[in-house]
Amino acid sequence: MKWSLRRKQTGERGEELAARLLWKKGFRIIERNYRCDVGEIDLIAEDRGTVVFVEVKTRRSLASGAPEEAVDREKRRRILRAAEWYLKPWARWPQCTRFDIVGIELDENDAVKAIRHTLGAFEAE
């Protein structure tokens, strides 16, 4: 299997696992794979009145570090810009927004080794 196809499948599997985890925690999934001119957001959800922008990172190996470590300053900046773009058409912005990260580790058979949900992982800079 080509590397890029495997990577895409890993990402899709991670996003599905993250959406299920959030749903079980009582979140309402508003949108998946939101894309706009300035970036993309994996999941947008609602958690007790808070609009939550969720970045999902999935890894099969920790050779490059924990999945959450991949959300560097530049990635956070792109997520923040996409969130602003998403909220722009709203007549009134929600009182509360939050930026979460879900980090997932899979084994070679796609079984979950670890899944971590970090609430409020970063804030608007």
N, C-alpha and C positions, 0 to 999 in steps of 0.2 A: 504494500500500500504506500502511496506517495506520502511523504512527510507532511505536506500542507493539508492533505485530506485528513490524515490522522489528527493533526492539530485542530482542524475545524470540528471534527467529531468529538474530540476531547472537550472543546469549548462548549459545544451544544449540550453534551452530557452534563457538564458542570452547571450550566444555566438551568437546565431542567431540575437537577438536584437542588439548586439554590431556591428556585421557585417553590418547589414542594416543601422545603424547610420553612420558608417564610410563611407559606399558606398554613402549615401546621402550627406556627406560632401566632396565627390570627391575622396576618397581614392580608390585604386585598391587593392582588396583582393588577395594576392599571395598564401597564404596557410592557412588552418584551422587545428587546433589540430596537430601541428608539434611535433613529438616525436623523441627523440634520446636517446643515452646511458646516457646522463647527465641531462636530464630533458625534459620539454615540454613547448610549447608556444601556447597559445590559438589561436591567430591570427597573421599573418604576412602580412603587407600591404605596399603599396607604396603611399606616399603623396608628390607629386611634387618633385620627385627625392630622397626623403628620405625613407630609409627602416625603417619601424616602427614595433616594436615588441610590441604586445598588450596583456596585462593580463586582463582578464574579471573576475570580482567577482560579484556574484548575491546572494542576500539575500531576504528572506521572512520576516525577523524580524531584528530589530536593537539591539536585546538583547546582541549580541556579538560585537556590534559596527558597524560603517559604513562599507560597503563592501570593500572600498579601504584600510581600516585599516588592512585587512588581508594580505596585501602584505608587509610582514615584511622583515627584513634584510636577513634572510635565503632564503625566497622566491625570493627576488630580485637577490641574488647570483645565485640561480639555473636558473633563467631566463637569466641572463647574460652569464652563461656557455652554455646554450642551444643556445643562439644567436651566440656565437663564433663558436659553432659546425656547426650551419646552414651556416654561412658565410665562413667556412674553405675551401670548394671546389671552391669558386669563385676565378678566376685568379687574379682579382683585387677587393679589398673590396670597397664598396660604400663609397663615401666621407662622406655622412651623414647617421647616424642611430639615432633612437630615441626609448625611452621606454615609452609607454603610459599605462594608466590604465582606464578601463571603469567599473564604479561601477553602479550596477543596483539594485533597490529595487522593489520587486513585492508584490502584495497583495495576499491573500489566493486564489483568482481566476485567478492568473497569469497575472493580469493587471499591467501595469507599473505604479508605484507610483513615481519613480524618476530614471533618468539616467544621469550620470555625466561622461564626458570624460576629463581626465586630460592629457594634452599634456606634454611630457617631465617630467613625474612623478618622474623619478629617472635616474641616470646616472651610467656609469660603475665606479666602485670603485677602 
